[in-house]
C-alpha cells in the first residue's frame, strides 16, 4: 500500500502511543462552532460536510485506539451566540480544542472566551489581521487580507495598473480586505480613485458600477463573497462596463460561475485551493465531495478540511497526555502540513505560512495564472 506523507507521519506517531488504558476518555472531543442556519449557513454547512469527510477518514484509519468526536454548535454568524457557544465548550472538560468560527467578527468575539479559559482555537476562515494577535491560543490556516491584498497589489502594479476603484462589503472582513489592498497598492505608487462599501446581500450594484466608471479606473478591486460577486459581475456585464475586476479568495467558488455565467470571464483573484490540481490529496478530497455535490468544492470547504486535519494531526502528537495546553502546543508545532490548500506551517503568532495562487476564469473554469 502506498502511504501519503500525512498517513506515514500519523502511523509513525501511532507506534509510540501508550495503550488505551492510559487515556481516561472513551474518545477525544473537539468543538466546532459554525453557522448552520441564517444567511451564511451555506458556508457552515460546507464546513460541516468537509469536516465529516476528514473525520470519517481519520477514525477509519485506526491511528488512535480511541475515536475523535466533533461537537458541532450553530453560531448563526452571530457574535453573541458565538460567545455563548464558546462558554459552553470551555465548560465541558472533555473538549480539548475548538475549530471555527466562520466570520472574523464571531471568531474574534469567541476568542476572548478561549483566551481566558486557555483553549486552542483554529479558524479555517477568520482572516481579519487582528484575529491571531488576540492571544497564543488563536490560530488560522487561511491567509489574511493583508497577505492577499499585498499579492494582488503587486500583481496589478506588475500589469501596469495605476488607478483602481475599491468596493467591499460593510463588515470587519470587508474593511480589512480593502485596507489590506489599499496600503500596499498606494505604497507602490498606485492611486485609489474611488472607494465604496455595501451591505452584504445587495441586490442592485448598478449605481455603484456607474460611479466607478465615472472615475475611469484601470481596474476594480473587490472584497466580496461569491453570492454578491455573482450579482456584481452580472450587472457589470449588463451595463457594458469592461474594467478588469480583481478579487480575493472569498470569491472563489464554482457556484460563482454557475450563478453569473460568462460574466465571470476574465475575473482575476487569489486563491489557495484549485480542485483541478492533480495532487493525490486534492483529488481524493474532490472525489469524496462530489459524491454528494454536482460541483467541486470551493476554497472554504477546502480550508475546513485542512483545519480539521491539522487539528487531528495535533491530537495524534499530543496523545495520550492530551490537555488543552498540550494540544495547543501540538497545533503550534505544525510544520509543512500537506493540505489540499497547500503546505501549512504556523509562525510564532499563529499565522499561517503558505503561498497564494493567482487565478482567473477562462472558458467557464478557474485556471491558474502562471
N, C-alpha and C positions, 0 to 999 in steps of 0.2 A: 504494500500500500504506500503510495506517495504521500508524504506528510507536507502540509503547508508550513511556512515558517512559524506562524502563530500556534498551530497544533503541536509542532515539535517543542516549542517553548513551554506550552502548558503541560505536555506529557512529562517533560524533564522535571518541571516543578512538582508534578504529582508524585513522582517516585520518592520524593523526600518527605511526603506528608505523614503526619502521625496518624495512627489508626483512628477510626471513627469514635472510639470510646473517649478519646481525649477532647472531643468537641461536644459541649453540653447540649447544643441545639440540634433539632432534627433537620434543620435547614438553615441556610444563610439568607437573611431577608434584606432586600433593598427597596427603598421607597422611590416612587416616580410620580411627581406632580406635573400635570399637563392638562391642557384644555380638551375635554372630551365632549363638551356642549358649548353653545354660544357661537359667536361669529368667527372664531378661529378654530372651531372644532375639527375642521379638515386636517389641520396640522397636527393636533394632538392625536387624532385617530391614526394618522400616518406614523407618528412616533410609536404608538402602541403596537401597531402591526409589525413595524421593524424590530421593536424590542422583543416581541414574541418569537420572531424568526431567529434572532440571536440567542435568546434564552433556551428555546427548544433544542437548538443545535448543541449548545453548551452542555445542557443537562444530559442529553443523549450520549455525549462523548465519554461520560463517566470519569472525567478528570478529577472531580472531587467525590468522596464517598458519601456526601450529602448533597441534596439538590439546592439550587439557589431559587428563591422566590422573589418576584417583583410585586410589590403592593402598589396599585395604581389609585390615584386620587384626582378627581376632576377639579381643576382650579378655575375653569371657565374664563381664563385670561383676566381674572380679577385679582388685584393686589391684596385686598382684604382676605379673600378666600385662600390665596396663596400663603399668606401668613398663618391662617388657621390650620391649613394642612401641614405646614412646617412644624407648628407646635404639636400637632398630632403625631407626626413622625418622630420628633425628638423625645416625646413622652413614652414612646414604645421602645423599651430596652432591647428588643430583638432586632430592631432596624439599625444597621451599622453604617449605611451610606445612602445618599439620595441623588437622583437624576432629575433634571428639569430646572426651571420651568421653560415655557416657550418664549414669551416676550422678555425683554430686558427689564421692563418695569416690574413684572411679577417676580422674576428671578431675583432681582435686587432687593425687593421688599422681603421675600422669604429668606434671603441670605443673612439678614440681620439676626434671625432666629437661629440659623445654623451656626453663625459666627459665635453667638453667645453660648450655645449648647456644646459646640465643638463637634460638628458632624460634617463630613466631606460632602460637598455639593458640586456635581458635574453637570453643566448645562450644555446641551447639544446646539443651542441657538442664541443664547444671550450674547449679543455682540457689542453692547454698549461698552465704550472704553473703560468705564469705571467698575464694571462688574467684578472682575478678578482682583481688583485693588481692595475690595472690601475687607478681606482677611485671608489668612493662609488656608482657609477651608474651601475657598471658591476656585473652581477650575472650569475651563470650557475647551471644547475641541473644535469650535468654529472660529474662523478668523474674525478679527474685529473690523469695524468700519474704518478705523484709522488705517489698517493694513490694506483693505480693499480700495479705499479712496486713494491711497498713495500709488497703488499699482495702476489704477485707472487714470490718475492724473499724469503719470509718466507715460503711459500708453498713448494718451491723447496728445501730449506735447510732442512725442516722437512722430506722430502722424501730422504734425503741423497745425493742430487745432489750438487757436489762441483765445477765442471768445466762446464762453459757454453759458447756457441758461441752466439753472438747477431747480428741480422740483422734487419734493419728498413729502411723505405723509407726516401729519402733525402729531408725532409721538416722540418719546425719548429716542427710540430707534431711528426714526426719520431725521431727527435733529443731528444725531451722531453720524448718520450716513452722509448728510450734507456737509457737515463740518469736516468729516474725515477726508472728503474730497477737496473742498474749497481751499483749505490751508496749504496742502502741498501743491495744488494747481497754481495758486497765486504766487507761492514762493518760487515756482519755476518760471514765472513770468506770464502766466495766463491771467485772463480777466473774466470775472463773473459779471455778466451784463444784466441778469435778471434772476431773482430767487422767489419761489412760491412754495408754501406748504398747504396741503389739502387734507381734509378729513378722510380717513380710510373708508372705502365703500362709495366714494364719489361717483355718481352716475354720468355726469357731464363735465368733461375736461375741455370743452371747446373754447370757452373764454380764456382759459389758461394758455391753451395752444396758440390762440390768436395773439395774445400778449407776447408770448415767446417769439413768434415770427416777426412781430414789430421790432424787436430788439436785434434781429438778424444775427443770431449766434452761429458759430461754426458747428456746434453740436449741443445736445441736451444731455445732462447727467441726471439720472432719476434714482430716487430711493423709494421703491415700492415693491410689494409682493405681486405674485403673478395675476391675481384677480384684478387689481387696479391696473397692473401693467397691460393686461389684455384690453381693457376698456380704453386706456390712454392710446395705445398703439392703433387700435381700430379707428379712433377719432382723428388721429394724426393722418392716417391714410385717407379718411373721408374728406378732410379739409385740404388734401393735396399738398401737405407740408412734406418737404423732402430733407429736413435737417437730420443728420445721423443721431441715433439715440444710443446712449451707453447706460448700463445699469449695474447693479450689484448682484451677488449670488442669490439674493432673496427672490429675484425674478425668475431664476432658473427652475423650470418645471415643464415637462412635456405638455401639461394641461394649458400652459400659456399659448403654445402653438395651436392646440386643439380649439381654444376659445377665440383666438384672434386670427388664425389662418395666415394668409400671405402678408398680413400687416406686420408680422413679426420678422419678415425677411430683412436681413441686414442689421438686426439688433446686435449690439456688442455688449458683452458682460464678463465679469469674472466669476469663476466657479471653482469648487474643489472636487466636484464629482461629475463624471460623464459616463452614463451607462454603456456607451459604445466602446469604452476601453476594454481590451481583451485580457486584462489581469484575471487570474483564476478566481480570486476572492470577489472581484466586481461582478463577474458573470454568474457566480454561484448565488450572490445576493439578488441580482436581477432575475434570475430564473425562479427563485423562490417567490419573489414579489409578484411576478407575472402569473403565478398560479391562481391568484385572486384578483388581478387587475388587468385592464386592457392596455395600459401604458406602462412604460418603465418607471421606476421610482425616481423622484426628484431629489434635489440636494438635501431637503430636510429629513425625509426618512433615512437617507444615507448617513446623515450626521447622527441621527438617533441610533442607528445600527452600530456605528463605530463607538459612540459614547457608552452604550451598554456593554459592548465587547471590551472596551478599555477598563470599565469597572469590574467586569468578570475576571479579566486577567489579573487585576489588582487583588481581587478576592483570593485567587489561587496563590499569589505571592504572600498574602497575609495569613493564610490558613496554616495551622489550626488556631493560632492565637489571635483571632480576629477581634479587634476592638475598633471603636471609631477612630482612635488615633492611629492605630497600625494600618487601617485601611486607607486613611488619608495619606500616610507616608508612602504606601504602595502605589497609590494613584500618582503621587508626585514623582515617583521613580520611573514612570512610563517613558520609554525611550524608543523612538522609531517604531511605534506600533503600526503594523502594516494593515491599515484600514482601507475601506473602499473609497474614502475621501483623501487618500494619500497617507504617507507616513506621518505619525503624530508623536511629538515629544512635548514636554511641558518645561517652561523656564522656571526660574525661582519664584515667579509671581503667579503661577498657574495659567500663564498664557500659552496658547498652542504655537509650536514651531512647525509650520507646514507651508507648502508652496501653493500659490493660486494658479489656476489655468485661465488663459484668455480664450474666450469662445465667441462664436457668432451663430446666427441662424442662417442656414443656407439650404435651399430646396426643401424647406419644411422640417429640418432637423438641426439640433445643436451640434456644431463641429468645433474642434479645437483650432485655434489660430496659432500657427507655428511662428 
